[in-house]
Amino acid sequence: MPSFDVVSKLALHEVDNAIQQTSKEIGTRYDFRDTNASVERSEEGIWLRANSQSRVEAALSVLREKLARRNVSQRALDPQKLEPAASASYRQLIKLQQGISQEKAKEVVKFIKASGIKVQGAIQGDSVRVSGKKRDDLQACIAALKQQDFGIELQFENFRD
């Protein structure tokens, strides 16, 4: 029975490259001079630090620009609240969203059932497996999912006949 997986993945090597480019640009730009601005990736996400709120927001806009140039979806970024840090500085955590949450997976499966296409969706961890009898039905399902906005970036992989 033909099937494919609906996933939401992030190219972490592209994110790392964008962080390096952002860090380089922050280090050379005049408006970031003497602001102690920095960008680094940790397990939680990406940390932006600077000595003022406006410099943290400017660093975020530079990061967004570099990510866009590397074809990383802006939907994968979840900026948290800007918070004061030690020694009169500010920091902000930008969480990276990967995988499809249970709520979003249920929403995807519900959409597939409501579409009337003769396919079945099943939640498997952080992905959704879609299977059907005909390849054309699966391709119609992919087209329908691409047109629907679920608030996350979807990719389709493991298409098997």
Backbone as JSON, one array per atom type, in Angstrom:
{
  "sequence": "MPSFDVVSKLALHEVDNAIQQTSKEIGTRYDFRDTNASVERSEEGIWLRANSQSRVEAALSVLREKLARRNVSQRALDPQKLEPAASASYRQLIKLQQGISQEKAKEVVKFIKASGIKVQGAIQGDSVRVSGKKRDDLQACIAALKQQDFGIELQFENFRD",
  "N": [[0.86, -1.19, 0.0], [0.71, 2.14, -0.97], [2.44, 4.92, 0.6], [3.3, 7.87, 2.55], [5.24, 10.15, 4.59], [4.38, 12.89, 6.68], [6.21, 15.48, 7.83], [7.95, 17.8, 10.01], [10.74, 19.3, 9.73], [13.95, 20.75, 10.47], [16.74, 22.21, 8.97], [19.48, 21.93, 10.59], [22.2, 22.43, 10.14], [22.1, 24.54, 8.36], [20.94, 26.44, 9.99], [23.01, 26.75, 11.87], [24.98, 27.82, 10.17], [23.74, 30.25, 9.52], [23.71, 31.44, 12.03], [26.46, 31.76, 12.47], [27.04, 33.59, 10.4], [25.45, 35.74, 11.24], [26.66, 36.36, 13.67], [29.16, 37.18, 12.75], [28.42, 39.44, 11.25], [27.32, 41.08, 13.25], [29.59, 41.54, 14.73], [31.04, 43.19, 13.03], [29.49, 45.37, 12.27], [28.81, 48.88, 12.59], [26.76, 49.96, 14.23], [26.52, 48.05, 16.2], [28.72, 48.24, 17.73], [30.48, 48.21, 20.78], [28.34, 47.11, 22.21], [28.29, 44.65, 23.25], [27.03, 42.52, 21.96], [25.84, 39.27, 21.17], [25.41, 36.05, 19.62], [24.34, 32.79, 20.03], [23.99, 29.21, 19.84], [22.2, 26.88, 21.73], [21.09, 23.97, 23.6], [18.46, 24.58, 24.21], [17.73, 26.46, 22.29], [18.28, 29.38, 20.35], [20.29, 31.88, 21.65], [20.18, 35.34, 22.09], [22.09, 38.13, 22.95], [22.65, 41.37, 24.35], [23.46, 44.82, 25.27], [21.22, 46.43, 25.36], [17.65, 46.63, 24.86], [16.83, 47.31, 22.28], [19.06, 46.66, 20.74], [19.1, 43.87, 20.97], [16.73, 43.27, 19.64], [17.43, 44.22, 17.11], [19.51, 42.45, 16.53], [18.01, 40.14, 16.34], [16.53, 40.69, 14.02], [18.6, 40.7, 12.13], [19.4, 38.03, 12.34], [17.03, 36.76, 11.44], [17.05, 37.63, 8.79], [19.39, 36.39, 7.8], [18.68, 33.7, 8.13], [16.54, 33.55, 6.36], [17.83, 33.92, 3.93], [19.09, 31.5, 3.76], [17.1, 29.76, 3.28], [15.58, 28.83, 5.47], [12.69, 28.3, 7.22], [10.72, 30.91, 8.63], [8.73, 30.25, 10.32], [9.66, 28.3, 11.95], [10.89, 29.52, 14.04], [10.5, 30.53, 17.36], [10.24, 33.15, 19.13], [10.98, 34.0, 22.45], [10.06, 35.76, 25.49], [11.66, 38.9, 25.96], [14.24, 39.36, 28.26], [15.75, 40.8, 31.2], [19.24, 40.52, 31.94], [22.31, 39.62, 33.66], [24.55, 42.22, 34.77], [23.5, 44.66, 33.6], [22.43, 43.96, 31.06], [20.59, 42.46, 28.31], [18.7, 39.6, 27.29], [17.46, 37.14, 24.98], [15.62, 34.28, 24.22], [15.31, 32.25, 21.43], [13.35, 29.8, 20.46], [13.63, 26.76, 18.63], [11.47, 25.17, 16.53], [10.78, 21.88, 15.96], [9.55, 18.93, 14.44], [6.21, 17.59, 14.6], [3.75, 18.62, 16.74], [1.51, 16.93, 19.06], [-1.06, 18.11, 19.03], [-1.07, 19.54, 16.6], [-0.64, 17.4, 14.87], [-3.0, 15.96, 15.21], [-4.72, 17.83, 14.14], [-3.86, 17.82, 11.46], [-4.49, 15.16, 10.7], [-7.26, 15.23, 11.06], [-7.92, 17.13, 9.09], [-7.18, 15.69, 6.81], [-9.03, 13.58, 6.88], [-11.4, 15.03, 6.59], [-11.11, 16.02, 4.05], [-12.02, 14.31, 2.11], [-10.58, 12.72, 0.43], [-9.48, 9.5, -0.48], [-7.68, 8.38, 1.64], [-5.73, 7.44, 4.54], [-4.75, 8.8, 7.65], [-2.24, 8.54, 10.1], [-0.97, 9.08, 13.3], [2.41, 9.1, 14.15], [4.54, 9.34, 16.47], [6.42, 12.19, 16.13], [5.52, 12.7, 13.59], [3.28, 12.27, 10.75], [1.84, 9.53, 9.25], [0.68, 8.87, 6.08], [-1.45, 6.89, 4.21], [-2.7, 5.12, 1.36], [-4.68, 3.56, -1.28], [-4.19, 4.27, -3.91], [-1.72, 5.92, -5.85], [-2.28, 8.41, -6.98], [-4.21, 9.43, -5.26], [-2.66, 9.91, -2.99], [-0.94, 11.89, -3.97], [-2.82, 13.9, -4.45], [-3.57, 14.38, -1.83], [-1.17, 15.41, -0.79], [-1.05, 17.8, -2.26], [-3.34, 19.08, -1.26], [-2.64, 19.37, 1.44], [-0.47, 21.1, 1.2], [-1.74, 23.44, 0.46], [-3.2, 24.12, 2.69], [-2.95, 25.96, 5.75], [-1.21, 25.25, 8.54], [0.27, 26.48, 10.44], [2.82, 25.61, 10.83], [5.84, 24.55, 9.21], [5.64, 22.19, 6.68], [6.99, 19.11, 5.5], [7.29, 16.52, 3.06], [8.05, 13.18, 3.0], [9.63, 9.94, 2.42], [8.08, 8.71, 0.39], [6.43, 6.0, -0.78], [5.77, 3.34, -3.02]],
  "CA": [[0.0, 0.0, 0.0], [1.55, 3.35, -1.03], [2.35, 5.8, 1.77], [4.34, 8.89, 2.74], [5.24, 10.76, 5.92], [4.33, 14.34, 6.8], [7.12, 15.83, 8.92], [8.37, 19.2, 10.11], [12.15, 19.24, 10.11], [14.75, 21.96, 10.33], [18.12, 21.94, 8.57], [20.27, 22.53, 11.66], [23.46, 22.94, 9.62], [21.8, 25.85, 7.8], [20.75, 27.32, 11.15], [24.35, 27.04, 12.4], [25.64, 28.74, 9.24], [23.11, 31.56, 9.67], [24.18, 31.98, 13.32], [27.84, 32.22, 12.25], [26.99, 34.82, 9.6], [24.89, 36.79, 12.09], [27.7, 36.72, 14.64], [30.16, 37.93, 12.0], [27.89, 40.76, 10.91], [27.2, 41.84, 14.5], [30.94, 41.93, 15.11], [31.63, 44.19, 12.14], [28.63, 46.54, 12.04], [29.08, 50.03, 13.44], [25.71, 50.16, 15.23], [26.65, 47.04, 17.26], [30.0, 48.46, 18.41], [30.39, 48.42, 22.23], [27.04, 46.67, 22.76], [28.48, 43.28, 23.75], [26.01, 41.68, 21.33], [26.3, 37.93, 20.8], [24.42, 35.06, 19.19], [24.85, 31.43, 20.2], [22.97, 28.17, 19.86], [22.31, 25.92, 22.83], [20.09, 22.92, 23.47], [17.11, 25.17, 24.27], [17.47, 27.22, 21.08], [19.28, 30.38, 20.03], [20.32, 32.98, 22.62], [20.65, 36.64, 21.65], [22.44, 38.96, 24.1], [23.19, 42.71, 24.08], [23.31, 45.68, 26.44], [19.95, 47.15, 25.32], [16.56, 45.89, 24.22], [16.8, 47.6, 20.85], [20.15, 45.91, 20.08], [18.67, 42.47, 20.9], [15.75, 43.21, 18.56], [18.17, 44.39, 15.86], [20.21, 41.19, 16.29], [16.99, 39.19, 15.89], [16.21, 40.98, 12.62], [19.74, 40.23, 11.34], [19.3, 36.57, 12.33], [15.92, 36.39, 10.54], [17.5, 37.88, 7.42], [20.36, 35.35, 7.43], [17.94, 32.45, 8.01], [15.74, 33.62, 5.13], [18.75, 33.7, 2.8], [19.46, 30.1, 3.73], [15.85, 29.03, 3.06], [15.05, 28.26, 6.7], [11.39, 28.91, 7.43], [10.57, 31.77, 9.81], [7.75, 29.6, 11.2], [10.38, 27.42, 12.88], [11.39, 30.33, 15.14], [9.53, 30.9, 18.39], [10.92, 34.06, 20.05], [10.43, 34.09, 23.8], [10.04, 37.11, 26.05], [12.95, 39.56, 26.2], [14.41, 39.42, 29.7], [17.01, 41.4, 31.65], [20.26, 39.57, 32.39], [23.31, 40.18, 34.57], [25.38, 43.38, 34.41], [22.76, 45.63, 32.78], [22.28, 43.49, 29.68], [19.32, 41.8, 28.01], [18.84, 38.38, 26.5], [16.22, 36.6, 24.45], [15.72, 32.92, 23.72], [14.5, 31.92, 20.27], [13.24, 28.35, 20.4], [13.52, 26.19, 17.3], [10.4, 24.18, 16.53], [10.98, 20.74, 15.08], [8.57, 17.88, 14.65], [4.8, 17.99, 14.64], [3.2, 18.36, 18.07], [0.31, 16.08, 19.06], [-2.24, 18.9, 18.64], [-0.96, 19.8, 15.15], [-0.8, 16.12, 14.18], [-4.44, 15.68, 15.21], [-5.31, 18.77, 13.19], [-3.53, 17.34, 10.12], [-5.28, 13.95, 10.46], [-8.65, 15.68, 10.93], [-8.03, 17.76, 7.78], [-7.1, 14.63, 5.8], [-10.32, 12.88, 6.89], [-12.45, 15.94, 6.11], [-10.89, 16.39, 2.65], [-12.77, 13.39, 1.25], [-9.65, 11.91, -0.35], [-9.48, 8.13, 0.05], [-6.41, 8.07, 2.31], [-5.82, 7.4, 5.99], [-3.64, 9.41, 8.34], [-1.96, 7.95, 11.42], [0.09, 9.79, 14.03], [3.52, 8.25, 14.57], [5.52, 10.18, 17.14], [6.35, 13.59, 15.71], [5.18, 12.74, 12.17], [1.99, 11.68, 10.39], [1.94, 8.6, 8.12], [-0.52, 8.88, 5.24], [-1.43, 5.75, 3.29], [-3.88, 4.97, 0.52], [-4.55, 2.51, -2.28], [-3.72, 4.8, -5.19], [-0.69, 6.95, -5.82], [-2.93, 9.67, -7.31], [-4.86, 9.92, -4.03], [-1.61, 10.44, -2.13], [-0.5, 13.15, -4.55], [-3.89, 14.87, -4.19], [-3.48, 14.7, -0.4], [-0.02, 16.31, -0.63], [-1.44, 19.1, -2.8], [-4.3, 19.68, -0.33], [-1.9, 19.75, 2.65], [0.36, 22.26, 0.88], [-2.59, 24.63, 0.4], [-3.72, 24.41, 4.02], [-1.99, 26.57, 6.66], [-1.28, 24.67, 9.88], [1.11, 27.27, 11.33], [4.16, 25.03, 10.85], [6.35, 24.19, 7.89], [5.5, 20.76, 6.47], [7.72, 18.45, 4.43], [6.75, 15.21, 2.74], [9.17, 12.28, 2.72], [9.41, 8.49, 2.43], [7.0, 8.34, -0.52], [6.67, 4.6, -1.2], [4.7, 2.71, -3.81]],
  "C": [[0.9, 1.25, 0.0], [1.36, 4.25, 0.2], [3.44, 6.86, 1.71], [4.2, 9.45, 4.14], [5.17, 12.27, 5.79], [5.15, 14.69, 8.03], [7.36, 17.33, 8.94], [9.78, 19.19, 10.64], [12.84, 20.56, 9.82], [16.16, 21.55, 9.96], [19.04, 22.65, 9.56], [21.63, 23.05, 11.18], [23.25, 24.31, 8.98], [21.58, 26.88, 8.91], [22.1, 27.71, 11.74], [25.1, 28.01, 11.49], [25.06, 30.14, 9.37], [23.55, 32.22, 10.98], [25.61, 32.51, 13.17], [27.86, 33.52, 11.45], [26.46, 35.99, 10.41], [25.94, 37.28, 13.08], [28.79, 37.56, 13.96], [29.68, 39.35, 11.68], [27.75, 41.64, 12.14], [28.57, 42.34, 14.94], [31.53, 43.05, 14.26], [30.77, 45.44, 11.95], [28.87, 47.63, 13.06], [28.04, 50.18, 14.55], [25.75, 49.12, 16.35], [27.95, 47.2, 18.04], [29.74, 48.8, 19.89], [29.04, 48.06, 22.82], [27.14, 45.29, 23.38], [27.43, 42.33, 23.2], [26.62, 40.34, 20.95], [25.11, 37.06, 20.42], [25.05, 33.7, 19.38], [23.7, 30.44, 20.27], [23.26, 27.22, 21.01], [21.25, 24.84, 22.62], [18.67, 23.47, 23.48], [16.74, 25.86, 22.97], [18.62, 28.17, 20.8], [19.17, 31.51, 21.05], [20.89, 34.23, 21.95], [20.92, 37.48, 22.89], [22.99, 40.29, 23.62], [22.94, 43.57, 25.3], [22.05, 46.54, 26.4], [18.9, 46.31, 24.58], [16.56, 46.09, 22.71], [17.9, 46.85, 20.1], [19.81, 44.43, 19.98], [17.66, 42.31, 19.76], [16.42, 43.37, 17.2], [18.94, 43.11, 15.51], [19.24, 40.12, 15.8], [16.63, 39.44, 14.43], [17.35, 40.55, 11.7], [19.7, 38.71, 11.23], [18.2, 36.11, 11.39], [16.33, 36.55, 9.08], [18.45, 36.77, 6.95], [19.67, 33.99, 7.28], [17.12, 32.42, 6.71], [16.62, 33.39, 3.91], [19.15, 32.24, 2.67], [18.23, 29.19, 3.63], [15.38, 28.25, 4.29], [13.76, 29.02, 7.01], [11.35, 29.74, 8.72], [9.57, 31.16, 10.8], [8.43, 28.7, 12.23], [10.9, 28.18, 14.09], [10.26, 30.68, 16.09], [10.22, 31.82, 19.39], [10.2, 34.12, 21.4], [10.51, 35.53, 24.27], [11.46, 37.63, 26.27], [13.1, 39.75, 27.71], [15.74, 40.08, 30.07], [17.95, 40.31, 32.17], [21.25, 40.29, 33.3], [24.05, 41.36, 33.94], [24.73, 44.27, 33.35], [22.7, 45.22, 31.31], [20.93, 42.79, 29.53], [19.6, 40.56, 27.18], [17.46, 37.9, 26.06], [16.5, 35.21, 23.9], [14.8, 32.77, 22.52], [14.49, 30.4, 20.18], [13.07, 27.92, 18.96], [12.5, 25.06, 17.36], [10.69, 23.11, 15.49], [9.97, 19.68, 15.42], [7.17, 18.46, 14.71], [4.27, 17.63, 16.02], [1.93, 17.51, 17.95], [-0.92, 16.85, 18.58], [-2.24, 19.16, 17.14], [-1.16, 18.52, 14.36], [-2.28, 15.73, 14.11], [-5.16, 16.57, 14.22], [-5.07, 18.32, 11.74], [-4.38, 16.12, 9.77], [-6.75, 14.32, 10.26], [-8.89, 16.32, 9.56], [-8.05, 16.71, 6.68], [-8.44, 13.89, 5.72], [-11.42, 13.74, 6.29], [-12.3, 16.26, 4.63], [-11.65, 15.48, 1.69], [-11.88, 12.56, 0.34], [-9.54, 10.55, 0.32], [-8.1, 7.73, 0.55], [-6.66, 8.06, 3.81], [-4.57, 8.04, 6.57], [-3.48, 8.79, 9.72], [-0.79, 8.7, 12.05], [1.14, 8.79, 14.48], [4.61, 9.12, 15.17], [5.37, 11.63, 16.74], [6.13, 13.72, 14.2], [3.8, 12.11, 11.96], [2.22, 10.81, 9.16], [0.62, 8.61, 7.38], [-0.41, 7.73, 4.27], [-2.76, 5.67, 2.55], [-3.63, 3.91, -0.52], [-3.95, 3.01, -3.58], [-2.7, 5.92, -4.99], [-1.29, 8.33, -6.1], [-3.62, 10.28, -6.1], [-3.83, 10.54, -3.09], [-1.11, 11.78, -2.65], [-1.54, 14.25, -4.37], [-3.88, 15.31, -2.73], [-2.31, 15.66, -0.14], [-0.38, 17.71, -1.11], [-2.4, 19.82, -1.86], [-3.59, 20.16, 0.95], [-1.03, 20.98, 2.41], [-0.47, 23.55, 0.86], [-3.12, 25.05, 1.76], [-2.62, 24.98, 4.91], [-2.19, 26.01, 8.07], [-0.41, 25.44, 10.89], [2.51, 26.71, 11.51], [4.56, 24.7, 9.42], [6.29, 22.67, 7.75], [6.4, 20.29, 5.33], [7.12, 17.06, 4.25], [7.9, 14.31, 2.32], [8.72, 10.83, 2.8], [8.21, 8.1, 1.56], [7.31, 6.97, -1.08], [5.47, 4.08, -1.97], [4.32, 1.37, -3.3]]
}
